[in-house]
Amino acid sequence: MREHIEAARRRQGRAATSGARAGAKEPAGRKLEKQLLQQDNRRLREEVERLKGAVRRSLGQQLDQFGAAGLGTRVDELTAENERAG
């Protein structure tokens, strides 16, 4: 059992060393591009979450306006509109 653990540790050490070498070989332009893409992705994810929240709030307000009694009628209207459009 101990032999397997030690062998796994040696493999991890080699993988970490080769990964560090690969990172060092990466051109500066590519590193910068990668960082910019990560920042852009982070910003886009935050914007998506913000927009989802806005949609949830808007739908909640619309549901409150229609009230429980009119919801069935409105669902039927929307379903009919979708069938005509689709």
Secondary structure, DSSP 8 states (H G I E B T S, - for coil): -HHHHHHHHHHHHHHHHHHHHHHHHS-HHHHHHHHHHHHHHHHHHHHHHHHHHHHHHHHHHHHHHHHHHHHHHHHHHHHHHHHHH-
